[in-house]
C-alpha cells in the first residue's frame, strides 16, 4: 500500500470516528477542523446526529494521489481519489 493510500484510509477512519465520538481527525488540516466544528454545531442546533460510514470501492485505490503545499511553517497534504 502506497503512502497516499495510507493517508486516505487513515483519514476515512478518523472521519468515521469523528462522526461517532467528536474526536477531531489528526490527519485533517485547520480548514477541515473548522468545517467539522461548524458541522457539529449545525447538527447540535437541530438536535440531529449524523454518522459517517465510508466504504472504498474495490480492493485497490489505483487512482489515489497526493499534493503537498509547503511554506516556512506548515506542510499540508491533499489526498484524494478519482473513480473515473
N, CA, C and O atoms as a GROMACS GRO file, in nm:
protein
  336
    1UNK      N    1   0.085  -0.117   0.000
    1UNK     CA    2   0.000   0.000   0.000
    1UNK      C    3   0.090   0.124   0.000
    1UNK      O    4   0.183   0.134   0.080
    2UNK      N    5   0.061   0.217  -0.090
    2UNK     CA    6   0.141   0.338  -0.100
    2UNK      C    7   0.110   0.438   0.010
    2UNK      O    8   0.010   0.426   0.080
    3UNK      N    9   0.197   0.537   0.023
    3UNK     CA   10   0.181   0.638   0.128
    3UNK      C   11   0.051   0.716   0.111
    3UNK      O   12  -0.017   0.745   0.209
    4UNK      N   13   0.015   0.750  -0.015
    4UNK     CA   14  -0.108   0.824  -0.038
    4UNK      C   15  -0.230   0.743   0.005
    4UNK      O   16  -0.323   0.797   0.065
    5UNK      N   17  -0.229   0.615  -0.027
    5UNK     CA   18  -0.341   0.529   0.010
    5UNK      C   19  -0.352   0.517   0.162
    5UNK      O   20  -0.462   0.515   0.217
    6UNK      N   21  -0.239   0.510   0.230
    6UNK     CA   22  -0.240   0.502   0.377
    6UNK      C   23  -0.304   0.626   0.438
    6UNK      O   24  -0.385   0.616   0.529
    7UNK      N   25  -0.266   0.744   0.387
    7UNK     CA   26  -0.323   0.869   0.437
    7UNK      C   27  -0.473   0.873   0.411
    7UNK      O   28  -0.550   0.912   0.497
    8UNK      N   29  -0.513   0.832   0.292
    8UNK     CA   30  -0.654   0.831   0.254
    8UNK      C   31  -0.734   0.741   0.347
    8UNK      O   32  -0.839   0.780   0.398
    9UNK      N   33  -0.684   0.621   0.369
    9UNK     CA   34  -0.755   0.526   0.455
    9UNK      C   35  -0.758   0.573   0.601
    9UNK      O   36  -0.859   0.557   0.669
   10UNK      N   37  -0.646   0.630   0.648
   10UNK     CA   38  -0.642   0.679   0.786
   10UNK      C   39  -0.743   0.792   0.806
   10UNK      O   40  -0.815   0.793   0.905
   11UNK      N   41  -0.748   0.887   0.711
   11UNK     CA   42  -0.843   0.996   0.726
   11UNK      C   43  -0.987   0.945   0.721
   11UNK      O   44  -1.072   0.994   0.796
   12UNK      N   45  -1.016   0.849   0.636
   12UNK     CA   46  -1.151   0.792   0.630
   12UNK      C   47  -1.189   0.731   0.764
   12UNK      O   48  -1.301   0.750   0.811
   13UNK      N   49  -1.097   0.658   0.827
   13UNK     CA   50  -1.124   0.600   0.960
   13UNK      C   51  -1.146   0.709   1.064
   13UNK      O   52  -1.237   0.700   1.146
   14UNK      N   53  -1.061   0.813   1.061
   14UNK     CA   54  -1.072   0.920   1.159
   14UNK      C   55  -1.202   0.999   1.140
   14UNK      O   56  -1.262   1.043   1.238
   15UNK      N   57  -1.245   1.018   1.015
   15UNK     CA   58  -1.369   1.090   0.990
   15UNK      C   59  -1.489   1.010   1.040
   15UNK      O   60  -1.583   1.066   1.096
   16UNK      N   61  -1.486   0.880   1.020
   16UNK     CA   62  -1.592   0.795   1.076
   16UNK      C   63  -1.595   0.807   1.229
   16UNK      O   64  -1.702   0.820   1.289
   17UNK      N   65  -1.477   0.803   1.291
   17UNK     CA   66  -1.470   0.815   1.436
   17UNK      C   67  -1.522   0.950   1.482
   17UNK      O   68  -1.594   0.958   1.582
   18UNK      N   69  -1.488   1.057   1.411
   18UNK     CA   70  -1.538   1.190   1.445
   18UNK      C   71  -1.690   1.191   1.449
   18UNK      O   72  -1.750   1.249   1.539
   19UNK      N   73  -1.752   1.125   1.352
   19UNK     CA   74  -1.898   1.127   1.346
   19UNK      C   75  -1.962   1.052   1.463
   19UNK      O   76  -2.078   1.076   1.496
   20UNK      N   77  -1.886   0.961   1.525
   20UNK     CA   78  -1.938   0.887   1.640
   20UNK      C   79  -1.900   0.951   1.773
   20UNK      O   80  -1.980   0.950   1.867
   21UNK      N   81  -1.779   1.007   1.783
   21UNK     CA   82  -1.726   1.048   1.913
   21UNK      C   83  -1.689   1.196   1.923
   21UNK      O   84  -1.658   1.242   2.033
   22UNK      N   85  -1.692   1.271   1.814
   22UNK     CA   86  -1.648   1.411   1.808
   22UNK      C   87  -1.496   1.428   1.820
   22UNK      O   88  -1.448   1.540   1.835
   23UNK      N   89  -1.421   1.319   1.813
   23UNK     CA   90  -1.274   1.330   1.817
   23UNK      C   91  -1.226   1.386   1.684
   23UNK      O   92  -1.254   1.329   1.578
   24UNK      N   93  -1.154   1.497   1.689
   24UNK     CA   94  -1.107   1.563   1.569
   24UNK      C   95  -1.003   1.478   1.496
   24UNK      O   96  -0.910   1.429   1.560
   25UNK      N   97  -1.016   1.460   1.365
   25UNK     CA   98  -0.916   1.383   1.290
   25UNK      C   99  -0.778   1.445   1.298
   25UNK      O  100  -0.761   1.565   1.277
   26UNK      N  101  -0.680   1.365   1.330
   26UNK     CA  102  -0.542   1.414   1.339
   26UNK      C  103  -0.485   1.445   1.202
   26UNK      O  104  -0.398   1.531   1.190
   27UNK      N  105  -0.531   1.378   1.098
   27UNK     CA  106  -0.476   1.400   0.965
   27UNK      C  107  -0.539   1.518   0.893
   27UNK      O  108  -0.494   1.553   0.784
   28UNK      N  109  -0.641   1.580   0.951
   28UNK     CA  110  -0.704   1.695   0.887
   28UNK      C  111  -0.632   1.824   0.918
   28UNK      O  112  -0.573   1.839   1.025
   29UNK      N  113  -0.636   1.917   0.824
   29UNK     CA  114  -0.573   2.047   0.847
   29UNK      C  115  -0.670   2.140   0.919
   29UNK      O  116  -0.780   2.098   0.956
   30UNK      N  117  -0.631   2.266   0.938
   30UNK     CA  118  -0.714   2.358   1.015
   30UNK      C  119  -0.845   2.388   0.944
   30UNK      O  120  -0.945   2.414   1.010
   31UNK      N  121  -0.848   2.386   0.812
   31UNK     CA  122  -0.972   2.408   0.739
   31UNK      C  123  -1.072   2.295   0.763
   31UNK      O  124  -1.191   2.320   0.780
   32UNK      N  125  -1.024   2.172   0.765
   32UNK     CA  126  -1.111   2.058   0.792
   32UNK      C  127  -1.161   2.063   0.935
   32UNK      O  128  -1.279   2.037   0.960
   33UNK      N  129  -1.073   2.096   1.028
   33UNK     CA  130  -1.117   2.106   1.168
   33UNK      C  131  -1.224   2.214   1.184
   33UNK      O  132  -1.322   2.194   1.256
   34UNK      N  133  -1.205   2.327   1.118
   34UNK     CA  134  -1.304   2.436   1.125
   34UNK      C  135  -1.437   2.389   1.066
   34UNK      O  136  -1.542   2.412   1.125
   35UNK      N  137  -1.433   2.325   0.950
   35UNK     CA  138  -1.556   2.273   0.888
   35UNK      C  139  -1.627   2.174   0.982
   35UNK      O  140  -1.748   2.182   0.999
   36UNK      N  141  -1.552   2.083   1.041
   36UNK     CA  142  -1.613   1.983   1.129
   36UNK      C  143  -1.673   2.048   1.253
   36UNK      O  144  -1.778   2.005   1.301
   37UNK      N  145  -1.608   2.151   1.305
   37UNK     CA  146  -1.665   2.224   1.419
   37UNK      C  147  -1.798   2.289   1.379
   37UNK      O  148  -1.895   2.282   1.454
   38UNK      N  149  -1.801   2.352   1.261
   38UNK     CA  150  -1.925   2.413   1.213
   38UNK      C  151  -2.034   2.308   1.193
   38UNK      O  152  -2.149   2.328   1.232
   39UNK      N  153  -1.997   2.197   1.133
   39UNK     CA  154  -2.093   2.089   1.108
   39UNK      C  155  -2.150   2.036   1.239
   39UNK      O  156  -2.271   2.014   1.251
   40UNK      N  157  -2.064   2.015   1.338
   40UNK     CA  158  -2.108   1.966   1.468
   40UNK      C  159  -2.209   2.062   1.529
   40UNK      O  160  -2.312   2.019   1.581
   41UNK      N  161  -2.180   2.191   1.524
   41UNK     CA  162  -2.272   2.290   1.581
   41UNK      C  163  -2.404   2.296   1.505
   41UNK      O  164  -2.510   2.310   1.566
   42UNK      N  165  -2.399   2.285   1.373
   42UNK     CA  166  -2.524   2.284   1.294
   42UNK      C  167  -2.611   2.165   1.334
   42UNK      O  168  -2.732   2.179   1.352
   43UNK      N  169  -2.549   2.050   1.346
   43UNK     CA  170  -2.625   1.930   1.382
   43UNK      C  171  -2.682   1.944   1.523
   43UNK      O  172  -2.799   1.912   1.545
   44UNK      N  173  -2.601   1.990   1.617
   44UNK     CA  174  -2.648   2.005   1.755
   44UNK      C  175  -2.763   2.106   1.765
   44UNK      O  176  -2.859   2.084   1.839
   45UNK      N  177  -2.753   2.215   1.690
   45UNK     CA  178  -2.859   2.317   1.696
   45UNK      C  179  -2.992   2.264   1.645
   45UNK      O  180  -3.097   2.318   1.680
   46UNK      N  181  -2.988   2.161   1.565
   46UNK     CA  182  -3.110   2.099   1.512
   46UNK      C  183  -3.143   1.968   1.582
   46UNK      O  184  -3.236   1.896   1.544
   47UNK      N  185  -3.066   1.938   1.687
   47UNK     CA  186  -3.083   1.815   1.763
   47UNK      C  187  -3.074   1.691   1.673
   47UNK      O  188  -3.155   1.599   1.682
   48UNK      N  189  -2.974   1.692   1.584
   48UNK     CA  190  -2.952   1.581   1.491
   48UNK      C  191  -2.818   1.514   1.518
   48UNK      O  192  -2.728   1.573   1.577
   49UNK      N  193  -2.807   1.391   1.474
   49UNK     CA  194  -2.681   1.318   1.479
   49UNK      C  195  -2.662   1.252   1.344
   49UNK      O  196  -2.755   1.192   1.290
   50UNK      N  197  -2.541   1.262   1.291
   50UNK     CA  198  -2.509   1.201   1.164
   50UNK      C  199  -2.384   1.115   1.183
   50UNK      O  200  -2.285   1.161   1.241
   51UNK      N  201  -2.386   0.994   1.135
   51UNK     CA  202  -2.272   0.904   1.147
   51UNK      C  203  -2.223   0.867   1.008
   51UNK      O  204  -2.299   0.818   0.925
   52UNK      N  205  -2.094   0.891   0.985
   52UNK     CA  206  -2.034   0.856   0.856
   52UNK      C  207  -1.991   0.711   0.856
   52UNK      O  208  -1.937   0.661   0.954
   53UNK      N  209  -2.016   0.644   0.746
   53UNK     CA  210  -1.964   0.509   0.722
   53UNK      C  211  -1.910   0.509   0.580
   53UNK      O  212  -1.986   0.497   0.483
   54UNK      N  213  -1.781   0.521   0.568
   54UNK     CA  214  -1.717   0.530   0.438
   54UNK      C  215  -1.670   0.394   0.394
   54UNK      O  216  -1.611   0.318   0.471
   55UNK      N  217  -1.697   0.362   0.270
   55UNK     CA  218  -1.654   0.235   0.212
   55UNK      C  219  -1.579   0.264   0.083
   55UNK      O  220  -1.622   0.345   0.002
   56UNK      N  221  -1.468   0.198   0.067
   56UNK     CA  222  -1.388   0.216  -0.052
   56UNK      C  223  -1.439   0.125  -0.163
   56UNK      O  224  -1.480   0.011  -0.137
   57UNK      N  225  -1.436   0.173  -0.284
   57UNK     CA  226  -1.478   0.092  -0.397
   57UNK      C  227  -1.361   0.004  -0.442
   57UNK      O  228  -1.254   0.055  -0.474
   58UNK      N  229  -1.382  -0.124  -0.446
   58UNK     CA  230  -1.278  -0.214  -0.493
   58UNK      C  231  -1.170  -0.238  -0.389
   58UNK      O  232  -1.168  -0.174  -0.283
   59UNK      N  233  -1.082  -0.328  -0.420
   59UNK     CA  234  -0.974  -0.364  -0.328
   59UNK      C  235  -0.857  -0.267  -0.335
   59UNK      O  236  -0.788  -0.245  -0.235
   60UNK      N  237  -0.834  -0.209  -0.451
   60UNK     CA  238  -0.717  -0.124  -0.469
   60UNK      C  239  -0.759   0.017  -0.506
   60UNK      O  240  -0.858   0.038  -0.576
   61UNK      N  241  -0.684   0.111  -0.457
   61UNK     CA  242  -0.709   0.252  -0.488
   61UNK      C  243  -0.604   0.299  -0.589
   61UNK      O  244  -0.511   0.372  -0.554
   62UNK      N  245  -0.621   0.258  -0.712
   62UNK     CA  246  -0.521   0.290  -0.814
   62UNK      C  247  -0.515   0.438  -0.847
   62UNK      O  248  -0.412   0.487  -0.893
   63UNK      N  249  -0.623   0.509  -0.824
   63UNK     CA  250  -0.629   0.649  -0.863
   63UNK      C  251  -0.614   0.745  -0.745
   63UNK      O  252  -0.665   0.857  -0.750
   64UNK      N  253  -0.545   0.704  -0.640
   64UNK     CA  254  -0.520   0.792  -0.526
   64UNK      C  255  -0.396   0.874  -0.554
   64UNK      O  256  -0.294   0.821  -0.599
   65UNK      N  257  -0.405   1.003  -0.529
   65UNK     CA  258  -0.287   1.088  -0.547
   65UNK      C  259  -0.283   1.190  -0.435
   65UNK      O  260  -0.383   1.214  -0.367
   66UNK      N  261  -0.167   1.251  -0.418
   66UNK     CA  262  -0.148   1.345  -0.309
   66UNK      C  263  -0.065   1.463  -0.359
   66UNK      O  264   0.026   1.447  -0.441
   67UNK      N  265  -0.098   1.581  -0.309
   67UNK     CA  266  -0.025   1.703  -0.341
   67UNK      C  267   0.013   1.770  -0.210
   67UNK      O  268  -0.068   1.776  -0.117
   68UNK      N  269   0.135   1.819  -0.202
   68UNK     CA  270   0.181   1.887  -0.080
   68UNK      C  271   0.195   2.037  -0.107
   68UNK      O  272   0.247   2.078  -0.211
   69UNK      N  273   0.149   2.116  -0.011
   69UNK     CA  274   0.167   2.260  -0.014
   69UNK      C  275   0.249   2.297   0.108
   69UNK      O  276   0.213   2.262   0.221
   70UNK      N  277   0.360   2.366   0.086
   70UNK     CA  278   0.451   2.398   0.197
   70UNK      C  279   0.481   2.547   0.202
   70UNK      O  280   0.488   2.614   0.100
   71UNK      N  281   0.497   2.595   0.323
   71UNK     CA  282   0.554   2.728   0.344
   71UNK      C  283   0.660   2.715   0.453
   71UNK      O  284   0.703   2.604   0.484
   72UNK      N  285   0.703   2.827   0.511
   72UNK     CA  286   0.810   2.820   0.611
   72UNK      C  287   0.771   2.739   0.734
   72UNK      O  288   0.857   2.681   0.799
   73UNK      N  289   0.642   2.735   0.766
   73UNK     CA  290   0.598   2.673   0.890
   73UNK      C  291   0.520   2.544   0.869
   73UNK      O  292   0.544   2.446   0.939
   74UNK      N  293   0.429   2.544   0.773
   74UNK     CA  294   0.335   2.433   0.760
   74UNK      C  295   0.356   2.352   0.633
   74UNK      O  296   0.406   2.403   0.532
   75UNK      N  297   0.316   2.227   0.640
   75UNK     CA  298   0.305   2.141   0.523
   75UNK      C  299   0.166   2.081   0.524
   75UNK      O  300   0.127   2.016   0.621
   76UNK      N  301   0.090   2.102   0.418
   76UNK     CA  302  -0.044   2.046   0.405
   76UNK      C  303  -0.045   1.948   0.289
   76UNK      O  304   0.007   1.977   0.182
   77UNK      N  305  -0.104   1.833   0.312
   77UNK     CA  306  -0.118   1.732   0.209
   77UNK      C  307  -0.265   1.722   0.171
   77UNK      O  308  -0.352   1.711   0.257
   78UNK      N  309  -0.292   1.724   0.043
   78UNK     CA  310  -0.426   1.699  -0.006
   78UNK      C  311  -0.423   1.564  -0.076
   78UNK      O  312  -0.355   1.547  -0.177
   79UNK      N  313  -0.497   1.469  -0.022
   79UNK     CA  314  -0.501   1.334  -0.078
   79UNK      C  315  -0.644   1.304  -0.118
   79UNK      O  316  -0.736   1.324  -0.040
   80UNK      N  317  -0.662   1.256  -0.239
   80UNK     CA  318  -0.796   1.225  -0.285
   80UNK      C  319  -0.792   1.110  -0.384
   80UNK      O  320  -0.685   1.063  -0.424
   81UNK      N  321  -0.909   1.067  -0.422
   81UNK     CA  322  -0.921   0.953  -0.512
   81UNK      C  323  -1.020   0.986  -0.622
   81UNK      O  324  -1.119   1.054  -0.598
   82UNK      N  325  -0.994   0.938  -0.739
   82UNK     CA  326  -1.084   0.955  -0.852
   82UNK      C  327  -1.133   0.820  -0.897
   82UNK      O  328  -1.054   0.727  -0.911
   83UNK      N  329  -1.260   0.808  -0.921
   83UNK     CA  330  -1.318   0.681  -0.964
   83UNK      C  331  -1.350   0.682  -1.113
   83UNK      O  332  -1.426   0.597  -1.161
   84UNK      N  333  -1.295   0.774  -1.186
   84UNK     CA  334  -1.324   0.782  -1.330
   84UNK      C  335  -1.211   0.722  -1.409
   84UNK      O  336  -1.216   0.720  -1.532
   0.00000   0.00000   0.00000
